[in-house]
Amino acid sequence: MTESHVRLRPFKNGDLTHITQWFDGRVGTFASGVTHNPTVDELAPSVAEGRDARIVETDNNEIVGVVSWSKLSYDGNFLVGIALAPEHVGTGYGALSLEQVLAFLFDQMRAHRLEFRTAGYNHHVLGMMTTGFITIEGILRDHLYVDGKFEVLVIGSILEHEYRAQIAAGKVLPVSHFNEEDRRKSAKSLHRILNSDRVPKSW
């Protein structure tokens, strides 16, 4: 893997056509345990809303993956999915994508609980899920059927306070969408304006 960082961005025209090619075969089976290759028409409606999926790209504008999320039982409870381009599976971009989507959902979408699911044979995702900051909640036996065999589905989750604890411990890097220096300058400017003669003090 290169030293390039990754970021999330909304979908653009042409992204779906590019991404649907990933799900043919190995990546699709690893992602969901289903070998069905989704079409642009199937994915377009949800992506068009712009609320439940983001492209993962490097600083060099290379698309390396896609993250998605869907609401579960209540506001703030999301099922999260991550898929990488075939050439980037097992390179470390999955962990960087996970870091980005955790920050986005906890810091921007006010998430409380994020759930992850993966097939028992997906050692790439299982590796991320067993590093210590995601709690394995259970295993669904014979939940998937691939290549003539039944496979288990592993379910894990992370809660917001657990995510904050991981940041405090330095195990997960925080993702800031605003420059802290800009924040300080803005606060200073606002303080100066509010204490100027141009602002009435009657309130």
C-alpha positions as CSV (number, residue, x, y, z in Angstrom):
1,M,0.0,0.0,0.0
2,T,1.2,3.5,-0.7
3,E,1.5,6.2,2.0
4,S,-1.5,8.0,0.5
5,H,-4.3,8.9,2.9
6,V,-7.9,8.3,2.0
7,R,-11.0,10.4,2.2
8,L,-14.7,10.0,1.6
9,R,-16.6,11.9,-1.1
10,P,-20.1,11.8,-2.7
11,F,-20.7,9.8,-5.9
12,K,-20.1,11.4,-9.2
13,N,-21.3,10.5,-12.7
14,G,-19.6,7.4,-13.9
15,D,-18.7,6.1,-10.4
16,L,-21.4,3.4,-10.3
17,T,-20.4,1.9,-13.7
18,H,-16.9,1.6,-12.4
19,I,-17.8,0.2,-9.0
20,T,-20.3,-2.5,-10.1
21,Q,-17.5,-4.2,-12.0
22,W,-15.8,-5.0,-8.6
23,F,-18.7,-7.2,-7.4
24,D,-18.2,-9.8,-10.1
25,G,-16.7,-12.8,-8.4
26,R,-14.2,-12.5,-5.5
27,V,-15.0,-9.0,-4.1
28,G,-18.8,-9.6,-4.3
29,T,-18.6,-12.9,-2.6
30,F,-16.2,-11.5,0.1
31,A,-18.5,-8.5,0.6
32,S,-21.8,-10.3,1.2
33,G,-21.5,-14.0,0.5
34,V,-23.7,-13.6,-2.5
35,T,-22.2,-13.9,-6.0
36,H,-25.0,-11.8,-7.6
37,N,-23.4,-8.9,-9.5
38,P,-25.4,-5.8,-8.8
39,T,-26.3,-3.5,-11.7
40,V,-26.1,0.3,-12.0
41,D,-29.9,0.4,-12.1
42,E,-30.1,-1.5,-8.8
43,L,-27.6,0.7,-7.0
44,A,-28.6,4.1,-8.5
45,P,-31.8,4.9,-6.5
46,S,-30.1,4.7,-3.1
47,V,-26.9,6.5,-4.3
48,A,-28.9,9.2,-5.9
49,E,-30.2,10.2,-2.4
50,G,-26.6,11.0,-1.5
51,R,-27.1,9.9,2.1
52,D,-26.1,6.3,2.5
53,A,-22.9,5.7,0.5
54,R,-19.6,7.4,-0.2
55,I,-16.6,6.8,-2.5
56,V,-13.3,6.1,-0.8
57,E,-10.4,7.8,-2.7
58,T,-6.8,8.6,-2.2
59,D,-5.1,12.0,-2.2
60,N,-4.2,11.2,-5.8
61,N,-7.9,10.8,-6.6
62,E,-7.7,7.1,-7.1
63,I,-10.9,5.3,-6.2
64,V,-10.0,2.4,-3.9
65,G,-13.3,1.5,-2.3
66,V,-16.9,2.4,-1.3
67,V,-18.6,2.5,2.0
68,S,-22.3,2.3,2.7
69,W,-24.7,2.3,5.6
70,S,-28.3,1.7,6.3
71,K,-30.5,2.4,9.2
72,L,-31.4,-0.5,11.5
73,S,-33.9,-0.4,14.4
74,Y,-33.6,3.3,15.4
75,D,-32.0,6.6,14.5
76,G,-28.3,6.3,15.1
77,N,-28.1,2.5,14.6
78,F,-26.5,1.7,11.3
79,L,-25.4,-1.4,9.3
80,V,-22.1,-0.6,7.7
81,G,-20.6,-2.1,4.6
82,I,-17.1,-1.7,3.0
83,A,-16.0,-2.9,-0.4
84,L,-12.6,-2.4,-2.0
85,A,-11.5,-2.5,-5.6
86,P,-10.1,-6.0,-6.3
87,E,-6.5,-4.8,-6.7
88,H,-6.7,-3.2,-3.2
89,V,-8.1,-6.1,-1.2
90,G,-5.7,-7.0,1.6
91,T,-3.5,-3.9,1.1
92,G,-4.6,-2.0,4.2
93,Y,-7.0,0.4,2.5
94,G,-9.9,-1.5,4.2
95,A,-8.7,-0.3,7.6
96,L,-8.3,3.2,6.4
97,S,-11.8,3.1,4.9
98,L,-13.1,1.8,8.2
99,E,-11.4,4.7,10.1
100,Q,-13.1,7.2,7.7
101,V,-16.6,5.7,7.9
102,L,-16.4,5.5,11.7
103,A,-15.5,9.1,12.0
104,F,-18.2,10.2,9.4
105,L,-21.0,8.3,11.1
106,F,-20.1,9.0,14.7
107,D,-19.1,12.7,14.2
108,Q,-21.4,13.8,11.3
109,M,-24.5,11.5,11.5
110,R,-24.7,11.3,15.3
111,A,-24.5,7.5,15.2
112,H,-24.8,5.6,18.5
113,R,-24.1,2.0,17.3
114,L,-22.5,0.7,14.1
115,E,-23.0,-2.9,13.1
116,F,-20.7,-4.9,10.8
117,R,-21.4,-8.3,9.1
118,T,-19.1,-10.6,7.2
119,A,-19.0,-14.1,5.9
120,G,-16.9,-16.5,8.0
121,Y,-14.5,-17.0,5.1
122,N,-13.7,-13.3,4.7
123,H,-10.4,-13.2,6.6
124,H,-9.7,-9.6,5.5
125,V,-12.8,-8.2,7.3
126,L,-12.5,-10.7,10.1
127,G,-9.0,-9.5,10.7
128,M,-10.4,-5.9,11.2
129,M,-13.3,-7.2,13.3
130,T,-11.0,-9.0,15.7
131,T,-8.4,-6.3,16.4
132,G,-10.1,-5.4,19.7
133,F,-12.2,-2.3,19.1
134,I,-15.2,-4.1,17.4
135,T,-17.2,-6.4,19.7
136,I,-18.2,-9.7,18.1
137,E,-21.9,-10.1,19.0
138,G,-22.7,-13.4,17.5
139,I,-22.5,-15.9,14.6
140,L,-25.4,-16.9,12.4
141,R,-25.0,-20.6,11.5
142,D,-25.5,-21.7,7.9
143,H,-26.7,-18.2,7.0
144,L,-25.0,-18.0,3.6
145,Y,-24.8,-20.5,0.7
146,V,-21.7,-20.2,-1.5
147,D,-20.1,-22.7,-3.8
148,G,-22.5,-25.5,-2.7
149,K,-21.7,-24.9,1.0
150,F,-23.4,-23.3,3.9
151,E,-21.3,-20.6,5.6
152,V,-21.6,-18.6,8.8
153,L,-22.2,-14.9,9.1
154,V,-20.3,-13.0,11.8
155,I,-21.9,-10.0,13.4
156,G,-20.0,-7.3,15.3
157,S,-20.6,-3.7,16.5
158,I,-19.0,-0.7,18.0
159,L,-20.8,1.9,20.2
160,E,-20.0,5.6,20.2
161,H,-18.4,5.7,23.7
162,E,-16.2,2.7,22.7
163,Y,-15.1,4.7,19.6
164,R,-14.2,7.7,21.7
165,A,-12.2,5.5,24.1
166,Q,-10.2,4.1,21.2
167,I,-9.4,7.7,20.0
168,A,-8.4,8.7,23.5
169,A,-6.1,5.6,23.7
170,G,-4.5,6.4,20.4
171,K,-5.7,3.2,18.8
172,V,-7.9,5.0,16.2
173,L,-7.0,8.3,14.6
174,P,-9.6,11.0,14.7
175,V,-10.8,12.5,11.3
176,S,-11.3,16.3,11.3
177,H,-13.2,17.9,8.5
178,F,-12.2,21.4,9.6
179,N,-8.8,22.9,10.3
180,E,-8.3,23.7,14.0
181,E,-6.5,26.9,13.2
182,D,-9.5,28.0,11.2
183,R,-11.7,27.2,14.1
184,R,-9.6,29.3,16.5
185,K,-9.5,32.3,14.0
186,S,-13.3,32.1,13.5
187,A,-14.0,32.0,17.3
188,K,-11.7,35.0,17.8
189,S,-13.4,36.9,15.0
190,L,-16.8,36.1,16.4
191,H,-15.8,37.1,19.9
192,R,-14.5,40.5,18.6
193,I,-17.7,41.1,16.6
194,L,-20.0,40.3,19.6
195,N,-18.0,42.7,21.8
196,S,-18.0,45.5,19.3
197,D,-20.3,48.5,19.3
198,R,-22.0,47.2,16.2
199,V,-23.8,44.5,18.2
200,P,-26.6,45.8,20.5
201,K,-26.2,44.6,24.1
202,S,-29.9,44.9,25.1
203,W,-30.5,41.2,24.8
